Amino acid sequence: METTRQNKIGRMLQKEMGEIMLLHARDIHGILITVSNVRVTADLGIAYVYLSIFPSEKAKEILVGIEEKSKFIRFELGKRIRHQL
């Protein structure tokens, strides 16, 4: 059972991650990446981000690229939400 605070933070993270994915996935044509859900732990320490990638044939290679850029994505997310939390 998620609390109201977890839900609010999850929605904010989903919105910001969606914008980050939109800005940094422009160079990949024909691929649609959607942040479908974000779940936040009770202590607000960990957020699980669920992605939907279309077409699914290229999902594995796109996921590898996202994992390679994970440090940059976390840094960008931190810059965006530091004044909101």
C-alpha positions in Angstrom: 0.0 0.0 0.0 1.6 3.2 -1.2 1.1 6.4 0.8 0.0 9.7 -0.7 3.5 11.0 -0.5 4.9 8.0 -2.4 2.3 8.5 -5.1 3.0 12.2 -5.5 6.8 11.7 -5.7 6.2 8.8 -8.1 4.1 11.0 -10.4 6.7 13.8 -10.3 9.5 11.4 -11.1 7.5 9.9 -13.9 6.9 13.3 -15.5 10.5 14.3 -15.2 11.9 11.0 -16.5 9.5 11.2 -19.4 10.9 14.6 -20.3 14.5 13.4 -20.0 13.8 10.4 -22.2 12.1 12.7 -24.8 15.1 15.1 -24.9 17.8 12.5 -25.1 16.1 10.0 -27.3 15.6 12.4 -30.2 18.6 11.0 -32.1 16.9 7.6 -32.3 14.3 7.7 -35.0 11.3 5.4 -35.1 11.5 4.4 -31.4 8.9 5.3 -28.8 10.0 5.2 -25.2 7.4 5.8 -22.5 7.8 5.9 -18.7 4.7 3.8 -17.9 5.0 3.7 -14.1 7.3 4.7 -11.2 7.1 3.0 -7.8 8.8 4.5 -4.8 9.8 2.5 -1.7 8.4 3.4 1.7 11.6 5.2 2.8 11.7 7.2 -0.4 15.2 5.9 -1.1 14.6 3.8 -4.2 12.4 4.5 -7.2 11.7 1.7 -9.7 11.1 3.1 -13.2 9.1 1.0 -15.7 9.6 1.7 -19.4 7.6 0.8 -22.4 9.7 0.6 -25.7 8.1 0.3 -29.1 8.9 -1.5 -31.4 9.7 -4.3 -29.0 12.3 -5.9 -31.4 14.8 -3.2 -30.5 13.9 -3.1 -26.8 17.1 -5.0 -25.7 19.5 -2.7 -27.5 17.7 0.4 -26.3 17.7 -0.8 -22.7 21.5 -1.4 -23.0 21.9 2.2 -24.2 19.8 3.5 -21.3 21.8 1.5 -18.8 25.0 2.8 -20.2 23.7 6.4 -19.7 22.2 5.7 -16.3 24.7 7.9 -14.4 23.9 10.8 -16.7 20.2 10.2 -16.4 20.4 10.1 -12.6 22.4 13.3 -12.6 19.9 15.1 -14.9 17.0 13.9 -12.8 18.7 15.1 -9.6 19.2 18.6 -11.2 15.5 18.7 -12.1 14.0 17.6 -8.8 16.4 19.1 -6.3 14.2 22.1 -5.6 10.9 20.2 -5.8 11.6 17.7 -3.0 
